[in-house]
Amino acid sequence: MLESLNIRNFALIEDLSIDFGRGFNVLSGETGAGKSIIIGALGLILGGKSSSEMVRTGADMASIEGLFSVSPDSPPVQLLAATGIDTPSGELVIRRTVSADGKSRCFVNGVLSNMTVLSELGALLVDIHGQHENQSLLRISLHLGLLDEFAGLSGRVDEIRGISRDLARLEEQLAALAMDDREKARRLELNGHAIHEIDGAGLKENEEGELEEESRLLANFEKIHSAVESACDALVPAAGEVRSAAVGLESAGEHDSRLAGLAERIRDAYYSLEDVTDELRAWRGRIDFSPERLEEVNERISLIQSLKRKYGESVTQILAFRDKAAEENESIQTSDQRRAELAGEIATLQKRAAQMALALSQERQKRAREMETRVMEELAFLGMARTVFKVDIRYVRDSEGFVEVRGERIRLFETGVDYVEFLVSPNPGEEARPLRKIASGGEMSRIMLAMKSVLSGRNDCETLVFDEVDAGIGGVTASAVGKKLRQVSEGHQVLCITHLPQIAAMADQHIMVSKSIADGRTRTQIRHLAHDERLAELARMLGGEAVSETTLQQAREMIEMGPGR
């Protein structure tokens, strides 16, 4: 449920905070006061398109923040959990900013989110109906889901969806094995050659680095050996002289303690020279130059470099290539058997999927007629008695499909074989046509209102918004629409923009939107109406600016006649 909406520097709105309650919330006010701007701001935090024109003149940024209350196991919470966003205390805060240069950012519970997540989340939180682009009834892709929701068929649809995904996975595996005999022979030969060449090399991890180090040593042996000999020749006499110096100072140290310490340091230096000399002699004894070994090492390095050019950038990658080639050869050698197994599994699943999809289609056909009747009953109550509502169910031909109906192959979708679209004929004698081509904004809102009434109590968005629901109606029809909105609000939070007192009188909470001019700037403001203020607003809606005792009395009667009063 939408708890509150905070808007800053959005269009005519400088700073506005609105609290909404459960049940039926009405927004009224003069034309141009900013009612639709408020709905536009709500649409923005639900994933609507943004533009720099939304930012109030003179401001750097527009900001809209919505606070929603959500239950722990609700679809919005499940969606956010999948994206790693927590919803502590059952509260969900969505914030959207639009800068003066048109850049937009959105945050969900303080976490920066992308528009995909925001749009999916918005569709689960609020359903907006009216003269807006996001009218859900205009999205044909949702029509099948609404029919299944009415008929209680979601569980059966999930079963078919699971089978369809299993089929897709098996068909992908089969396609990967679809290789002719010539290609099989070619792949076996190529992989076999690679395996033989890599195995023959006897590669070891880290071998290349060790070989390169040895190659550098052997290639520079003469220079290194000469340096070692020279060092040994210099160090042996130097060590003797250092030792003599230490012995002399030790004798002098008997008379001067300060010299004793220096003598000890010289003797340490002598021992270090002796150690270095011994290590150099040992190195000289171990290392022997061999031109043959240098050639052998370089040939080994060249072999590894050649394999790297063919199979990978490192020894590790070369060995991985070898293992993959072996796995592919094994797969090819056993592919005929596996193809037969997969074909059998696919045939079994196709038969099962076809049976389930056709049975589901029959049930949809049956329940579609019930839905048509129920919706038209609601439309008649809402002043659209002559409107014909139809649920058009048809198949999509597919020459490669495995489902047959009356000798014709049809396509299987993840939801079954049915393509569903709602059609309407507002006037007698006219052919029923798609909603987007026939219905006006007001008619669309009433059709959705009828739909929501029929689907009342089923899983759905908790918050419904109706903008321009009263377009082109009045009198008895307006009262009927108000009663229906009130009825729907028993299971949903309803927000409605209206100019009709018959609808406003049914509300649990009445919010008046107005505008004023201060310091040469137009500002939109709201006020939650108390009882007397509400009477005055209803009287204004009845008789214009001139509020009389007569209109006040009429307003009083409207409120008293409201449902539940």
DRENVOZA-346000 format. One line per 8 residues: number of its first residue (from 1); their letters; for each residue x, y, z of C-alpha. Coordinates in nm, 3 decimals, always signed. Last residue first. Layout:
<sites>
NUM) a) X Y Z | ...
</sites>
This chain:
<sites>
565) rgpgmeim) -2.272 +0.522 +0.642 | -2.133 +0.199 +0.504 | -2.199 +0.294 +0.145 | -2.257 +0.667 +0.089 | -2.605 +0.806 +0.143 | -2.491 +1.032 +0.428 | -2.211 +1.173 +0.215 | -2.444 +1.249 -0.073
557) eraqqltt) -2.704 +1.400 +0.160 | -2.451 +1.645 +0.306 | -2.340 +1.745 -0.043 | -2.701 +1.815 -0.141 | -2.744 +2.023 +0.173 | -2.430 +2.220 +0.090 | -2.554 +2.268 -0.265 | -2.882 +2.412 -0.136
549) esvaeggl) -2.711 +2.625 +0.128 | -2.515 +2.782 -0.151 | -2.158 +2.760 -0.275 | -2.097 +2.988 -0.574 | -1.764 +2.855 -0.702 | -1.930 +2.581 -0.907 | -2.256 +2.414 -0.819 | -2.194 +2.048 -0.751
541) mralealr) -1.814 +2.044 -0.734 | -1.828 +2.351 -0.514 | -2.081 +2.181 -0.285 | -1.853 +1.877 -0.268 | -1.565 +2.107 -0.169 | -1.774 +2.281 +0.098 | -1.892 +1.953 +0.246 | -1.532 +1.831 +0.253
533) edhalhri) -1.422 +2.139 +0.439 | -1.693 +2.074 +0.699 | -1.586 +1.711 +0.746 | -1.209 +1.766 +0.741 | -1.031 +1.783 +0.410 | -0.671 +1.677 +0.365 | -0.516 +1.978 +0.197 | -0.289 +1.995 -0.105
525) qtrtrgda) -0.063 +2.254 -0.271 | +0.054 +2.336 -0.621 | +0.263 +2.648 -0.664 | +0.266 +2.917 -0.934 | +0.549 +3.169 -0.907 | +0.536 +3.554 -0.913 | +0.632 +3.584 -0.550 | +0.329 +3.376 -0.460
517) isksvmih) +0.063 +3.234 -0.692 | -0.167 +2.959 -0.572 | -0.271 +2.614 -0.681 | -0.520 +2.365 -0.546 | -0.549 +1.993 -0.477 | -0.813 +1.873 -0.235 | -0.766 +1.539 -0.063 | -1.070 +1.338 +0.047
509) qdamaaiq) -1.025 +1.022 +0.252 | -1.275 +0.740 +0.290 | -1.433 +0.835 -0.041 | -1.792 +0.779 -0.155 | -1.876 +1.150 -0.175 | -1.593 +1.200 -0.425 | -1.769 +0.979 -0.679 | -2.107 +1.159 -0.677
501) plhticlv) -1.919 +1.489 -0.641 | -1.770 +1.449 -0.987 | -1.441 +1.612 -1.085 | -1.237 +1.301 -1.007 | -0.886 +1.178 -0.947 | -0.898 +0.836 -0.780 | -0.663 +0.648 -0.551 | -0.783 +0.301 -0.445
493) qhgesvqr) -0.621 +0.075 -0.184 | -0.750 -0.268 -0.260 | -0.992 -0.527 -0.124 | -1.265 -0.302 +0.017 | -1.150 -0.037 -0.229 | -1.316 -0.233 -0.510 | -1.658 -0.172 -0.352 | -1.593 +0.200 -0.309
485) lkkgvasa) -1.482 +0.221 -0.669 | -1.803 +0.041 -0.767 | -2.017 +0.278 -0.561 | -1.847 +0.579 -0.719 | -1.891 +0.437 -1.069 | -2.260 +0.379 -0.998 | -2.302 +0.732 -0.871 | -2.138 +0.866 -1.185
477) tvggigad) -2.366 +0.653 -1.398 | -2.672 +0.791 -1.220 | -2.579 +1.150 -1.294 | -2.256 +1.201 -1.488 | -2.026 +1.046 -1.743 | -1.794 +1.168 -2.019 | -1.468 +1.129 -1.829 | -1.534 +1.008 -1.475
469) vedfvlte) -1.241 +0.763 -1.460 | -1.010 +1.048 -1.560 | -0.732 +0.903 -1.345 | -0.789 +0.579 -1.158 | -0.505 +0.450 -0.940 | -0.507 +0.100 -0.794 | -0.288 -0.004 -0.499 | -0.266 -0.363 -0.377
461) cdnrgslv) -0.154 -0.497 -0.713 | -0.313 -0.838 -0.766 | -0.373 -1.178 -0.617 | -0.746 -1.244 -0.611 | -0.998 -1.076 -0.384 | -1.157 -0.867 -0.656 | -1.104 -1.008 -1.004 | -1.455 -0.919 -1.123
453) skmalmir) -1.434 -0.578 -0.955 | -1.092 -0.523 -1.101 | -1.220 -0.602 -1.447 | -1.514 -0.365 -1.408 | -1.278 -0.092 -1.295 | -1.053 -0.177 -1.589 | -1.349 -0.135 -1.823 | -1.440 +0.186 -1.643
445) smeggsai) -1.088 +0.321 -1.684 | -1.079 +0.228 -2.049 | -1.412 +0.398 -2.109 | -1.280 +0.719 -1.955 | -0.960 +0.703 -2.157 | -1.144 +0.623 -2.479 | -1.193 +0.267 -2.602 | -1.178 +0.159 -2.963
437) krlpraee) -0.834 +0.106 -3.115 | -0.641 +0.027 -2.797 | -0.921 -0.201 -2.678 | -0.894 -0.431 -2.980 | -1.211 -0.460 -3.192 | -1.560 -0.600 -3.146 | -1.760 -0.539 -3.460 | -2.016 -0.263 -3.437
429) gpnpsvlf) -2.387 -0.340 -3.437 | -2.450 -0.199 -3.091 | -2.189 +0.053 -2.970 | -1.891 +0.016 -2.734 | -1.762 -0.301 -2.905 | -1.469 -0.442 -2.711 | -1.192 -0.695 -2.762 | -0.954 -0.847 -2.507
421) evydvgte) -0.665 -1.045 -2.653 | -0.549 -1.399 -2.581 | -0.302 -1.615 -2.773 | -0.345 -1.973 -2.657 | -0.111 -2.270 -2.706 | +0.026 -2.296 -2.354 | +0.195 -2.045 -2.123 | +0.551 -2.129 -2.228
413) flriregr) +0.428 -2.102 -2.586 | +0.333 -2.396 -2.807 | +0.276 -2.310 -3.172 | +0.012 -2.473 -3.388 | +0.003 -2.753 -3.646 | -0.329 -2.797 -3.823 | -0.512 -3.129 -3.855 | -0.804 -3.018 -3.638
405) vevfgesd) -0.565 -2.899 -3.366 | -0.213 -3.039 -3.368 | +0.073 -2.966 -3.126 | +0.420 -3.054 -3.262 | +0.497 -2.718 -3.419 | +0.721 -2.690 -3.725 | +0.448 -2.557 -3.954 | +0.347 -2.310 -3.683
397) rvyridvk) +0.005 -2.149 -3.684 | -0.076 -1.927 -3.385 | -0.391 -2.022 -3.200 | -0.682 -1.806 -3.094 | -0.866 -1.681 -2.789 | -1.059 -1.354 -2.813 | -1.211 -1.254 -2.481 | -1.507 -1.036 -2.570
389) fvtramgl) -1.673 -0.733 -2.408 | -1.986 -0.591 -2.567 | -2.085 -0.244 -2.454 | -2.455 -0.162 -2.458 | -2.486 -0.139 -2.080 | -2.189 +0.095 -2.040 | -2.326 +0.297 -1.747 | -2.114 +0.145 -1.472
381) faleemvr) -2.374 -0.119 -1.374 | -2.382 -0.229 -1.738 | -2.003 -0.252 -1.732 | -2.017 -0.479 -1.427 | -2.261 -0.714 -1.599 | -2.041 -0.697 -1.911 | -1.741 -0.805 -1.706 | -1.925 -1.102 -1.553
373) temerark) -2.059 -1.226 -1.888 | -1.725 -1.197 -2.063 | -1.550 -1.373 -1.773 | -1.793 -1.663 -1.788 | -1.733 -1.698 -2.163 | -1.358 -1.692 -2.101 | -1.400 -1.972 -1.843 | -1.505 -2.222 -2.110
365) qreqslal) -1.243 -2.122 -2.365 | -0.978 -2.121 -2.092 | -1.076 -2.472 -1.983 | -1.046 -2.594 -2.342 | -0.706 -2.428 -2.375 | -0.583 -2.593 -2.055 | -0.680 -2.935 -2.192 | -0.501 -2.850 -2.516
357) amqaarkq) -0.187 -2.736 -2.330 | -0.181 -3.042 -2.101 | -0.214 -3.290 -2.387 | +0.042 -3.108 -2.601 | +0.291 -3.083 -2.313 | +0.262 -3.456 -2.238 | +0.314 -3.554 -2.599 | +0.603 -3.311 -2.633
349) ltaiegal) +0.761 -3.443 -2.312 | +0.756 -3.801 -2.437 | +0.890 -3.704 -2.780 | +1.168 -3.499 -2.620 | +1.278 -3.787 -2.395 | +1.285 -4.026 -2.691 | +1.482 -3.783 -2.906 | +1.726 -3.730 -2.619
341) earrqdst) +1.792 -4.103 -2.583 | +1.840 -4.147 -2.960 | +2.076 -3.851 -2.967 | +2.270 -3.995 -2.671 | +2.327 -4.325 -2.852 | +2.438 -4.150 -3.167 | +2.650 -3.905 -2.969 | +2.871 -4.164 -2.792
333) qiseneea) +3.178 -4.119 -3.012 | +3.106 -3.748 -3.046 | +3.083 -3.701 -2.669 | +3.408 -3.890 -2.613 | +3.575 -3.679 -2.879 | +3.441 -3.361 -2.718 | +3.569 -3.466 -2.374 | +3.916 -3.538 -2.516
325) akdrfali) +3.925 -3.200 -2.689 | +3.824 -3.031 -2.364 | +4.102 -3.209 -2.173 | +4.362 -3.105 -2.432 | +4.245 -2.747 -2.432 | +4.280 -2.743 -2.051 | +4.639 -2.870 -2.087 | +4.715 -2.589 -2.330
317) qtvsegyk) +4.548 -2.334 -2.101 | +4.766 -2.438 -1.806 | +5.079 -2.435 -2.023 | +4.998 -2.075 -2.112 | +4.848 -1.863 -2.392 | +4.654 -2.147 -2.547 | +4.625 -2.419 -2.809 | +4.800 -2.339 -3.133
309) rklsqils) +5.037 -2.049 -3.057 | +5.097 -2.194 -2.709 | +5.198 -2.528 -2.862 | +5.463 -2.356 -3.074 | +5.596 -2.163 -2.772 | +5.621 -2.490 -2.576 | +5.819 -2.651 -2.855 | +6.048 -2.348 -2.886
301) irenveel) +6.121 -2.363 -2.510 | +6.211 -2.732 -2.540 | +6.440 -2.657 -2.833 | +6.606 -2.382 -2.627 | +6.666 -2.624 -2.337 | +6.815 -2.893 -2.564 | +7.042 -2.643 -2.740 | +7.168 -2.515 -2.406
293) repsfdir) +7.218 -2.875 -2.285 | +7.422 -2.957 -2.595 | +7.638 -2.647 -2.549 | +7.725 -2.774 -2.199 | +7.878 -2.541 -1.942 | +7.951 -2.694 -1.603 | +7.809 -2.565 -1.286 | +7.855 -2.753 -0.957
285) grwarled) +8.220 -2.684 -0.883 | +8.204 -2.315 -0.966 | +7.896 -2.283 -0.745 | +8.087 -2.453 -0.456 | +8.385 -2.218 -0.502 | +8.149 -1.919 -0.499 | +7.984 -2.048 -0.181 | +8.322 -2.095 -0.009
277) tvdelsyy) +8.433 -1.742 -0.103 | +8.110 -1.595 +0.031 | +8.156 -1.777 +0.363 | +8.525 -1.669 +0.395 | +8.434 -1.308 +0.321 | +8.165 -1.322 +0.592 | +8.417 -1.466 +0.840 | +8.661 -1.183 +0.766
269) adrireal) +8.386 -0.923 +0.812 | +8.309 -1.070 +1.151 | +8.687 -1.042 +1.233 | +8.676 -0.675 +1.136 | +8.376 -0.619 +1.372 | +8.562 -0.788 +1.657 | +8.873 -0.572 +1.596 | +8.657 -0.260 +1.613
261) galrsdhe) +8.527 -0.364 +1.954 | +8.876 -0.433 +2.080 | +8.995 -0.095 +1.957 | +8.767 +0.085 +2.211 | +8.909 -0.130 +2.490 | +9.257 +0.023 +2.448 | +9.559 -0.169 +2.586 | +9.445 -0.525 +2.520
253) gaselgva) +9.276 -0.385 +2.212 | +9.617 -0.335 +2.053 | +9.655 -0.711 +2.030 | +9.306 -0.749 +1.892 | +9.382 -0.472 +1.644 | +9.672 -0.668 +1.497 | +9.474 -0.995 +1.475 | +9.184 -0.817 +1.298
245) asrvegaa) +9.415 -0.656 +1.045 | +9.577 -0.991 +0.971 | +9.234 -1.145 +0.911 | +9.145 -0.864 +0.672 | +9.468 -0.923 +0.479 | +9.397 -1.291 +0.451 | +9.040 -1.230 +0.335 | +9.166 -0.994 +0.067
237) pvladcas) +9.411 -1.258 -0.052 | +9.122 -1.509 -0.109 | +8.861 -1.251 -0.220 | +9.030 -1.127 -0.535 | +9.092 -1.464 -0.701 | +8.746 -1.584 -0.597 | +8.581 -1.274 -0.747 | +8.777 -1.310 -1.069
229) evashike) +8.680 -1.674 -1.098 | +8.312 -1.590 -1.034 | +8.311 -1.309 -1.293 | +8.471 -1.539 -1.549 | +8.210 -1.806 -1.487 | +7.925 -1.553 -1.529 | +8.059 -1.417 -1.858 | +8.132 -1.765 -1.989
221) fnallrse) +7.792 -1.898 -1.883 | +7.579 -1.624 -2.040 | +7.377 -1.850 -2.269 | +7.375 -2.122 -2.003 | +7.226 -1.896 -1.737 | +6.969 -1.737 -1.969 | +6.858 -2.081 -2.086 | +6.825 -2.204 -1.727
213) eelegeen) +6.594 -1.915 -1.641 | +6.387 -1.974 -1.955 | +6.356 -2.342 -1.871 | +6.235 -2.272 -1.516 | +5.973 -2.028 -1.643 | +5.847 -2.275 -1.904 | +5.812 -2.562 -1.660 | +5.570 -2.383 -1.428
205) eklgagdi) +5.312 -2.664 -1.481 | +5.450 -2.964 -1.668 | +5.417 -3.058 -2.034 | +5.486 -3.410 -2.159 | +5.520 -3.292 -2.519 | +5.377 -3.617 -2.653 | +5.054 -3.560 -2.458 | +5.013 -3.222 -2.626
197) ehiahgnl) +5.079 -3.356 -2.979 | +4.863 -3.666 -2.935 | +4.572 -3.468 -2.786 | +4.593 -3.208 -3.065 | +4.602 -3.475 -3.336 | +4.307 -3.657 -3.179 | +4.106 -3.334 -3.159 | +4.163 -3.261 -3.526
189) elrraker) +4.091 -3.621 -3.632 | +3.776 -3.653 -3.418 | +3.650 -3.315 -3.543 | +3.698 -3.412 -3.906 | +3.537 -3.753 -3.862 | +3.234 -3.597 -3.690 | +3.207 -3.334 -3.964 | +3.199 -3.606 -4.229
181) ddmalaal) +2.943 -3.810 -4.032 | +2.699 -3.521 -3.995 | +2.663 -3.327 -3.667 | +2.344 -3.263 -3.468 | +2.482 -3.323 -3.118 | +2.456 -2.958 -3.016 | +2.104 -2.954 -3.160 | +2.009 -3.240 -2.928
173) qeelrald) +2.135 -3.052 -2.622 | +1.940 -2.743 -2.725 | +1.631 -2.956 -2.780 | +1.670 -3.098 -2.429 | +1.691 -2.750 -2.272 | +1.396 -2.616 -2.473 | +1.189 -2.917 -2.376 | +1.267 -2.870 -2.007
165) rsigried) +1.167 -2.504 -2.041 | +0.839 -2.601 -2.202 | +0.773 -2.859 -1.928 | +0.820 -2.595 -1.658 | +0.596 -2.346 -1.837 | +0.332 -2.615 -1.877 | +0.332 -2.677 -1.501 | +0.330 -2.302 -1.424
157) vrgslgaf) +0.023 -2.261 -1.646 | -0.157 -2.531 -1.447 | -0.087 -2.342 -1.125 | -0.200 -2.008 -1.272 | -0.540 -2.148 -1.377 | -0.764 -1.976 -1.124 | -1.014 -1.875 -1.395 | -1.000 -1.503 -1.321
149) edllglhl) -0.622 -1.510 -1.281 | -0.590 -1.714 -1.599 | -0.794 -1.453 -1.787 | -0.584 -1.172 -1.638 | -0.263 -1.356 -1.730 | -0.379 -1.398 -2.089 | -0.453 -1.027 -2.113 | -0.113 -0.914 -1.983
141) sirllsqn) +0.076 -0.950 -2.313 | -0.194 -0.741 -2.478 | -0.067 -0.434 -2.293 | -0.347 -0.182 -2.344 | -0.521 -0.309 -2.032 | -0.214 -0.218 -1.826 | -0.247 +0.152 -1.893 | +0.112 +0.266 -1.891
133) ehqghidv) +0.083 +0.530 -2.161 | -0.158 +0.741 -1.963 | -0.518 +0.851 -2.006 | -0.646 +0.652 -1.718 | -0.547 +0.352 -1.517 | -0.245 +0.317 -1.290 | -0.168 -0.021 -1.130 | +0.063 +0.007 -0.832
125) llaglesl) +0.304 -0.220 -0.645 | +0.378 -0.517 -0.872 | +0.416 -0.314 -1.192 | +0.637 -0.068 -1.003 | +0.876 -0.346 -0.901 | +0.922 -0.466 -1.258 | +0.973 -0.108 -1.377 | +1.221 -0.029 -1.096
117) vtmnslvg) +1.420 -0.349 -1.154 | +1.455 -0.271 -1.525 | +1.526 +0.096 -1.454 | +1.841 +0.021 -1.256 | +1.888 +0.042 -0.882 | +2.098 +0.244 -0.636 | +2.023 +0.104 -0.290 | +1.868 +0.338 -0.032
109) nvfcrskg) +1.556 +0.129 +0.014 | +1.516 +0.133 -0.365 | +1.705 +0.419 -0.530 | +1.656 +0.568 -0.875 | +1.871 +0.802 -1.081 | +1.780 +1.022 -1.380 | +1.981 +1.252 -1.602 | +1.772 +1.510 -1.789
101) dasvtrri) +2.013 +1.805 -1.769 | +1.802 +1.967 -1.495 | +1.844 +1.656 -1.284 | +1.578 +1.390 -1.231 | +1.569 +1.205 -0.899 | +1.378 +0.893 -0.802 | +1.326 +0.750 -0.455 | +1.149 +0.427 -0.367
93) vlegsptd) +1.106 +0.340 +0.000 | +0.972 +0.000 +0.102 | +0.864 -0.073 +0.458 | +0.773 -0.415 +0.597 | +0.994 -0.363 +0.899 | +1.307 -0.421 +0.692 | +1.280 -0.462 +0.315 | +1.622 -0.588 +0.207
85) igtaallq) +1.767 -0.557 -0.144 | +1.978 -0.846 -0.278 | +1.825 -0.860 -0.626 | +1.631 -1.181 -0.555 | +1.517 -1.031 -0.225 | +1.379 -0.734 -0.419 | +1.156 -0.958 -0.631 | +1.038 -1.157 -0.329
77) vppsdpsv) +0.953 -0.835 -0.144 | +0.756 -0.705 -0.442 | +0.576 -1.043 -0.478 | +0.448 -1.036 -0.114 | +0.586 -1.276 +0.149 | +0.691 -1.019 +0.411 | +0.390 -0.787 +0.357 | +0.452 -0.448 +0.203
69) sflgeisa) +0.403 -0.089 +0.322 | +0.503 +0.168 +0.063 | +0.681 +0.504 +0.100 | +0.725 +0.706 -0.218 | +0.995 +0.963 -0.288 | +1.004 +1.206 -0.578 | +1.293 +1.446 -0.643 | +1.339 +1.711 -0.911
61) mdagtrvm) +1.683 +1.864 -0.957 | +1.865 +2.187 -1.026 | +1.564 +2.414 -0.977 | +1.496 +2.741 -1.165 | +1.193 +2.608 -1.351 | +1.063 +2.291 -1.185 | +1.222 +1.977 -1.328 | +0.985 +1.766 -1.539
53) essskggl) +1.111 +1.927 -1.860 | +1.449 +1.754 -1.802 | +1.288 +1.424 -1.895 | +1.185 +1.101 -1.725 | +1.008 +0.791 -1.849 | +0.798 +0.597 -1.598 | +0.949 +0.328 -1.373 | +0.717 +0.327 -1.072
45) ilglagii) +0.890 +0.630 -0.920 | +0.789 +0.829 -1.229 | +0.428 +0.709 -1.225 | +0.384 +0.859 -0.878 | +0.513 +1.193 -1.008 | +0.269 +1.171 -1.300 | -0.014 +1.100 -1.055 | +0.080 +1.416 -0.867
37) iskgagte) +0.101 +1.609 -1.193 | -0.246 +1.477 -1.280 | -0.384 +1.655 -0.977 | -0.191 +1.977 -1.044 | -0.446 +2.259 -1.013 | -0.499 +2.266 -1.389 | -0.871 +2.190 -1.368 | -0.996 +2.281 -1.024
29) gslvnfgr) -0.967 +2.033 -0.743 | -1.027 +1.674 -0.640 | -0.818 +1.382 -0.516 | -1.009 +1.086 -0.373 | -0.877 +0.803 -0.153 | -1.088 +0.485 -0.112 | -0.964 +0.215 +0.122 | -0.648 +0.249 +0.323
21) gfdislde) -0.493 +0.588 +0.378 | -0.270 +0.822 +0.182 | -0.032 +1.084 +0.316 | +0.079 +1.359 +0.078 | +0.393 +1.571 +0.105 | +0.458 +1.860 -0.134 | +0.750 +2.090 -0.201 | +0.780 +2.301 -0.516
13) ilafnrin) +0.513 +2.141 -0.732 | +0.445 +2.312 -1.065 | +0.663 +2.062 -1.260 | +0.852 +1.857 -0.997 | +1.064 +2.066 -0.762 | +1.010 +1.837 -0.462 | +0.751 +1.558 -0.423 | +0.694 +1.337 -0.118
5) lselm) +0.437 +1.056 -0.149 | +0.297 +0.863 +0.144 | +0.159 +0.528 +0.256 | +0.115 +0.354 -0.078 | +0.000 +0.000 +0.000
</sites>
